[in-house]
Amino acid sequence: MAFEDKTRPMSDVQHLAERAARAQKIIASPDDFKVCEGCESIVAERANTCPNCHGYRFDESPERVVEQATHLSTRPQQSVTASDLT
C-alpha cells in the first residue's frame, strides 16, 4: 500500500507533475469547479466560501476554470492552504 511521506518534501518536478494531474481532472469536468475571485484558487462548485481566503465571490464559467487550471498547472503553489498549517 502506497502512502505519502509528509516528512520528506516533494521535489519540484514531483510537485509540478501532481499539480498538472489535478489540473487535468479539473479541465475534464470544469462544471464541477469555480474560481475564487479573491485569491484565484479553484474550489469545488458546492463551496460557499473559499477555504483559502474565505472569499465568497466566484467565477463559475467553465472557460475561466479551464484557463485558471491551465495556468496553475505550470507553476509551483504560491498560496497557503489549510493543509499547510497542520
C-alpha distances in whole Angstrom, upper triangle without the diagonal:
4,7,10,12,16,18,18,20,19,21,24,23,19,21,23,21,19,22,23,21,21,25,25,23,26,29,28,29,31,33,30,30,33,34,35,39,38,36,35,31,30,29,28,31,31,31,35,35,33,30,31,34,35,38,39,40,38,39,37,38,36,38,37,33,33,35,33,30,31,33,30,27,30,30,28,27,30,30,29,27,26,22,24,26,24
4,7,9,13,15,15,16,15,17,20,19,16,17,20,17,15,19,20,18,18,22,22,21,24,26,26,27,29,31,28,28,31,31,33,36,36,33,32,28,27,26,26,30,30,30,33,33,30,28,28,32,33,35,36,38,36,36,35,36,34,35,34,31,30,32,30,27,28,29,26,24,26,26,24,24,27,27,26,24,23,20,21,24,22
4,6,9,12,12,14,13,16,19,18,15,16,19,17,14,18,20,17,18,21,22,21,23,26,26,26,28,30,27,27,29,29,30,34,33,30,29,26,25,24,24,28,28,28,31,30,28,25,25,29,30,32,34,35,33,34,33,35,33,34,33,29,29,31,29,25,27,28,25,23,25,24,22,21,24,24,23,21,20,16,18,20,18
4,6,9,9,10,10,13,15,16,12,12,16,15,12,15,18,16,16,20,21,20,22,25,25,26,27,29,26,25,27,27,28,31,30,27,27,23,23,23,23,27,27,26,29,28,25,22,22,26,28,30,32,33,31,32,32,33,31,32,31,28,28,29,26,23,25,25,22,20,22,21,19,18,21,21,19,18,17,14,15,17,15
4,5,6,8,9,12,15,16,13,13,17,17,15,17,20,19,19,22,24,23,25,28,28,29,30,32,29,28,30,30,30,33,32,28,28,25,25,25,26,30,30,29,32,30,27,24,23,27,29,31,33,35,34,35,34,36,34,35,34,30,30,31,29,26,27,27,24,22,24,22,19,19,21,21,20,18,18,14,15,17,15
4,5,7,8,12,15,16,13,13,17,17,15,17,20,19,19,22,24,23,24,27,28,29,29,31,28,27,28,28,27,30,29,26,26,23,23,23,24,28,28,27,29,27,24,21,20,24,26,28,31,32,31,33,33,35,33,34,32,29,29,30,27,25,26,26,22,21,23,21,17,16,18,18,16,15,15,11,11,13,11
4,7,9,13,16,17,15,15,19,19,17,20,23,22,22,25,27,27,28,31,32,32,33,35,32,30,32,31,30,33,31,28,28,26,26,27,28,32,32,30,32,30,27,24,23,26,28,31,34,35,34,36,36,38,36,37,35,32,32,33,30,28,29,28,25,24,25,23,19,18,20,20,18,18,17,14,13,14,13
4,6,9,12,14,12,12,16,17,16,18,21,21,21,24,25,26,27,29,31,32,32,35,32,30,31,30,30,33,31,28,28,25,26,27,28,32,33,31,34,31,28,25,24,27,29,32,34,36,34,36,36,37,36,36,34,31,31,32,29,26,27,27,23,22,23,21,17,17,19,20,19,18,19,15,14,16,15
4,6,9,12,10,9,13,14,13,15,18,18,19,21,23,24,25,27,29,30,30,32,30,28,29,27,27,30,28,25,25,22,23,24,26,30,31,29,32,29,26,23,21,24,27,29,32,33,32,33,33,34,33,33,31,28,28,28,25,23,24,23,20,19,19,17,13,14,15,17,16,16,17,14,12,15,15
4,7,8,6,6,10,11,10,12,14,15,16,18,20,21,22,24,25,27,27,30,28,26,27,26,26,29,28,24,23,21,22,23,25,28,30,28,31,29,25,23,21,24,27,29,31,32,30,31,31,32,30,31,29,26,25,26,23,21,21,20,17,16,16,14,11,12,15,16,16,16,18,15,13,17,17
4,5,5,6,9,10,11,12,14,15,17,18,20,22,23,24,26,28,28,31,29,27,28,27,27,30,29,25,24,22,23,25,27,30,32,30,33,31,27,25,23,26,29,30,33,33,32,32,32,33,31,31,29,26,25,25,23,21,20,20,17,15,15,13,11,13,15,18,18,19,21,18,16,20,20
4,5,5,6,9,10,11,12,14,15,16,18,20,21,22,24,26,26,29,28,26,26,24,25,27,26,22,22,20,21,23,25,29,31,29,32,29,26,24,22,25,28,29,31,31,29,29,30,30,28,28,26,24,23,22,20,18,18,16,14,12,11,10,8,10,13,16,17,18,20,18,16,20,21
4,5,5,6,9,10,11,12,14,15,17,19,20,21,23,25,25,29,27,25,26,25,26,28,28,24,23,21,21,24,26,29,31,30,33,31,27,26,24,27,30,31,33,32,30,30,30,30,28,27,26,24,22,22,20,18,17,16,14,12,11,11,10,12,15,18,19,20,23,20,19,23,23
4,6,5,6,9,10,11,12,14,15,17,19,20,21,23,24,27,25,24,25,24,26,28,28,24,23,20,20,22,24,27,29,28,31,29,26,24,23,26,28,29,31,32,29,29,29,29,27,27,26,23,22,22,20,17,17,17,15,12,12,12,10,12,16,18,19,18,21,18,17,21,21
4,5,5,6,9,10,11,12,14,16,17,18,20,22,22,25,23,21,22,21,22,24,24,20,19,17,17,19,21,24,26,25,28,26,22,21,19,22,25,26,28,28,26,26,26,27,25,25,23,20,20,20,17,15,15,15,12,10,10,9,7,8,12,14,15,15,17,15,14,18,19
4,5,5,6,9,10,10,12,14,15,16,18,20,20,24,22,20,21,20,21,23,23,20,18,16,16,19,21,24,26,25,28,26,23,22,20,23,25,26,28,27,25,24,25,25,23,22,21,18,17,17,15,12,12,12,9,7,7,7,6,9,12,15,16,17,19,18,17,21,22
4,5,5,6,9,10,11,13,14,15,17,19,20,23,22,20,22,21,23,25,26,22,20,18,17,19,21,24,26,26,29,27,24,23,22,25,27,28,29,29,26,26,25,25,23,23,22,19,17,18,16,13,13,14,12,8,9,10,10,12,16,18,19,19,21,19,19,23,23
4,5,5,6,9,10,11,13,14,16,17,18,21,19,18,20,19,21,24,24,21,19,16,15,17,18,21,23,23,26,25,21,20,19,22,25,25,27,27,24,24,24,24,22,22,21,18,17,18,16,12,13,14,11,9,11,11,10,11,15,16,17,16,18,16,16,20,20
4,5,5,6,9,10,11,12,14,16,16,19,17,15,17,16,18,20,20,17,15,13,12,14,16,19,21,20,23,22,19,18,17,20,22,22,24,24,21,21,21,21,19,19,17,15,14,14,12,9,10,10,7,5,8,8,8,8,12,13,15,14,17,15,16,19,20
4,5,5,6,9,10,10,12,15,15,18,17,16,17,17,19,22,22,19,17,15,13,16,17,20,23,22,25,24,21,21,20,23,25,25,26,25,22,21,21,20,18,17,17,14,12,13,12,8,8,10,8,5,7,9,10,11,15,16,18,18,20,19,19,23,24
4,5,5,7,9,10,11,13,14,17,16,15,18,18,20,23,24,21,19,16,14,16,16,19,21,22,25,24,22,21,21,24,25,26,26,26,23,22,21,21,18,19,18,15,13,15,14,10,11,13,11,8,11,13,13,14,17,18,20,18,21,19,20,23,24
4,5,5,6,9,10,11,12,15,13,12,14,15,17,20,21,18,16,13,11,12,13,15,18,18,21,21,18,17,17,20,22,22,23,23,20,19,18,18,16,17,16,13,12,14,12,8,10,12,10,8,12,13,13,12,16,16,17,16,18,16,18,21,21
4,5,5,6,8,10,10,13,13,11,13,13,16,18,20,17,14,12,10,12,13,15,18,18,21,21,18,18,18,20,22,21,22,21,18,17,16,16,13,13,13,10,8,10,9,5,7,9,8,6,10,12,13,12,16,16,18,17,19,19,20,23,24
4,5,5,6,9,10,13,13,12,15,15,19,21,23,21,17,15,13,14,15,16,19,20,23,23,21,21,21,24,25,25,25,24,20,19,17,17,13,14,14,11,9,12,12,8,8,12,11,9,12,14,16,16,19,20,22,20,23,22,23,26,27
4,6,5,7,9,11,10,10,13,15,18,21,23,21,18,15,12,13,12,14,17,18,21,21,19,19,20,23,24,23,23,23,19,18,16,16,13,15,15,11,10,13,13,9,11,14,13,11,15,17,18,17,20,20,22,20,21,20,22,25,26
4,5,5,5,9,8,7,10,11,14,17,19,17,14,12,9,10,10,11,14,15,18,19,17,17,18,20,21,20,20,19,16,14,13,13,10,11,11,8,7,10,10,7,9,12,11,11,14,16,17,16,19,18,20,18,20,20,22,24,25
4,5,5,9,10,9,11,13,16,18,21,19,16,14,11,13,13,13,17,18,21,21,19,20,21,23,24,22,22,21,17,15,13,12,9,9,10,7,5,9,9,7,8,11,12,11,14,16,18,18,20,20,23,21,23,23,25,28,29
4,6,9,9,11,13,15,19,21,24,22,19,17,14,15,14,14,17,19,22,23,21,22,23,25,26,25,24,23,19,17,15,14,10,12,13,11,9,12,13,10,12,15,15,14,17,20,21,21,24,23,25,23,25,25,27,30,30
4,6,6,8,11,13,17,20,22,21,18,16,12,12,11,11,14,16,19,20,19,20,22,24,24,23,22,20,17,15,12,12,8,11,12,9,9,13,13,11,13,16,16,16,19,21,22,21,24,23,25,23,24,24,26,29,29
4,5,5,8,10,14,16,19,18,15,14,10,11,10,9,13,14,17,18,17,19,20,21,21,20,19,17,13,11,9,8,5,8,9,6,6,10,10,9,12,14,14,15,18,20,21,20,22,21,23,21,23,23,25,28,29
4,6,8,11,14,17,19,19,16,15,12,11,9,7,11,13,15,17,17,19,20,22,21,19,18,16,13,11,8,8,6,10,10,8,10,13,13,13,15,18,17,18,21,23,24,23,24,23,25,23,24,25,27,29,30
4,7,11,14,17,19,18,16,14,10,9,6,5,8,10,13,15,15,16,18,20,19,18,17,16,13,12,9,10,9,12,12,9,11,14,14,13,16,18,17,18,21,22,23,21,23,21,23,20,21,22,24,26,27
4,7,10,13,15,15,12,10,7,6,4,4,8,9,12,13,12,13,15,16,16,15,14,13,10,9,7,9,8,11,10,7,9,12,11,10,14,15,14,15,19,20,20,18,20,18,19,17,18,19,22,24,25
4,7,9,12,12,9,8,6,6,6,6,9,9,11,11,10,13,14,14,14,12,11,10,6,6,4,7,8,10,8,6,10,11,9,10,14,14,14,16,19,19,20,18,19,17,18,17,18,20,22,23,25
4,6,9,8,6,6,5,6,9,9,12,11,12,11,9,12,12,12,13,11,10,9,5,5,6,8,9,10,7,6,10,10,7,9,12,12,11,14,17,17,18,15,16,14,16,15,17,19,20,22,24
4,5,6,5,5,6,7,10,10,12,10,10,9,6,10,9,9,9,7,7,6,5,7,9,11,13,14,10,10,13,13,10,12,15,14,13,16,19,18,18,15,15,13,14,14,16,18,19,20,23
4,6,5,8,10,11,14,14,16,13,13,11,9,13,12,10,11,7,8,6,5,7,10,12,14,14,11,11,15,14,11,14,17,15,15,18,20,19,20,17,16,14,16,16,18,21,21,22,25
4,6,8,11,12,15,16,17,14,13,10,8,11,9,7,8,6,8,7,8,10,13,16,18,18,14,14,17,16,13,16,18,16,15,19,20,19,19,16,14,12,14,14,16,19,19,20,23
4,6,9,11,14,16,17,14,15,12,9,10,8,7,9,8,11,10,10,12,14,16,18,18,14,13,16,15,11,13,16,14,12,16,17,15,15,12,11,8,10,11,14,16,16,17,20
4,7,9,13,14,16,14,15,12,10,12,10,10,12,10,12,10,9,9,12,13,14,14,10,10,12,11,8,10,12,11,9,13,15,14,14,12,11,10,12,13,16,18,18,19,22
4,6,10,12,14,12,13,11,8,9,8,9,11,10,12,11,10,11,12,14,14,15,11,10,12,12,8,9,12,11,9,12,14,13,13,10,10,8,11,10,13,14,15,17,19
4,7,9,12,10,13,11,9,10,10,12,13,12,13,12,9,10,10,12,11,13,10,7,10,11,8,7,11,11,9,11,14,14,15,12,13,12,13,12,14,15,17,19,21
4,6,8,7,10,9,7,8,9,11,11,11,11,11,9,10,10,13,13,15,12,9,12,14,11,11,14,15,13,15,18,18,17,15,16,13,14,12,13,15,17,18,20
4,5,6,9,10,9,10,12,14,14,13,13,13,11,12,10,13,12,15,14,11,13,16,14,13,16,17,16,17,20,21,20,18,19,17,17,15,15,16,19,20,21
4,6,8,10,10,12,15,16,15,14,12,12,9,10,8,11,11,14,13,11,14,16,15,14,18,19,18,19,23,23,23,21,22,20,20,18,18,20,22,24,25
4,6,9,10,12,15,16,14,14,12,13,11,13,11,14,15,18,17,14,17,20,18,18,21,22,21,22,26,26,26,23,24,21,21,18,18,20,22,23,24
4,6,7,8,11,12,10,10,9,11,10,12,11,15,16,19,17,14,18,20,17,17,21,21,19,21,25,24,24,21,21,18,18,15,15,17,20,20,21
4,7,9,12,12,9,9,6,9,9,12,12,16,18,20,18,16,20,21,19,20,23,23,22,24,27,26,26,23,23,19,19,17,16,19,21,21,23
4,6,9,8,5,5,5,8,9,12,13,17,18,21,18,16,20,21,18,19,22,22,20,22,25,24,23,20,19,16,16,14,13,17,18,18,20
4,5,6,5,5,6,9,9,12,13,16,18,19,16,15,18,18,15,16,19,19,16,19,22,21,20,16,16,12,12,10,11,14,15,16,18
4,6,6,8,10,12,12,15,16,19,20,22,19,17,20,20,17,17,21,20,17,19,22,20,19,15,15,11,10,8,7,10,12,12,14
4,6,8,11,13,13,16,17,20,21,22,19,17,20,20,16,16,19,18,15,18,20,18,16,12,12,8,7,5,7,10,11,11,14
4,5,9,11,12,15,17,20,21,22,19,18,21,20,17,18,21,19,17,20,22,20,18,15,13,9,9,9,10,13,13,13,16
4,7,9,11,15,16,20,22,23,20,18,22,22,19,20,23,22,19,22,25,23,22,18,17,13,12,11,11,15,16,15,18
4,6,8,12,14,17,19,20,17,16,20,20,17,19,22,20,19,22,24,23,22,19,17,14,14,13,14,18,18,18,21
4,6,10,12,15,18,19,17,16,20,20,18,19,23,22,20,23,26,25,25,21,20,17,18,16,17,20,21,21,24
4,7,9,13,15,17,14,14,18,18,15,18,21,20,19,22,25,24,24,21,20,18,19,18,19,22,23,24,26
4,6,9,12,13,10,10,14,14,12,14,17,17,17,20,22,22,22,20,19,17,19,18,19,22,23,24,26
4,6,9,10,7,8,11,11,11,13,15,15,16,18,21,21,22,20,20,18,21,20,22,24,25,26,29
4,6,9,7,7,11,12,11,13,16,16,17,19,21,22,23,22,22,20,22,21,22,24,26,28,29
4,5,5,6,9,10,11,12,14,16,17,18,21,22,24,23,23,22,24,23,25,27,28,30,32
4,5,5,6,9,10,10,12,14,15,16,19,21,23,22,23,22,25,23,25,26,28,30,32
4,5,5,6,9,10,11,12,14,16,17,20,22,21,22,22,25,24,27,28,29,31,33
4,5,5,6,8,10,10,12,14,16,17,20,19,19,19,22,21,24,25,26,28,30
4,5,5,6,9,10,10,12,15,16,18,17,18,17,20,19,21,22,23,26,28
4,6,5,6,9,10,11,13,15,17,17,19,19,22,21,23,24,25,28,29
4,6,5,6,9,10,12,14,16,16,17,18,21,21,24,25,25,28,30
4,5,5,6,8,10,11,14,13,14,14,17,17,20,21,21,24,26
4,5,5,6,9,11,12,12,14,14,17,17,20,20,20,23,25
4,6,5,7,10,12,13,15,16,19,19,23,22,23,26,28
4,6,6,7,10,11,12,14,17,18,21,22,21,24,27
4,5,6,8,8,10,11,14,14,18,18,18,21,23
4,6,8,9,12,13,16,16,19,19,19,22,24
4,7,10,12,14,17,18,22,21,20,24,26
4,7,8,11,15,16,20,19,18,21,23
4,6,9,12,13,17,16,14,18,20
4,6,8,10,13,13,11,14,17
4,7,9,13,13,11,14,17
4,6,10,11,9,12,15
4,7,8,6,8,11
4,5,5,7,10
4,5,5,7
4,5,6
4,6
4
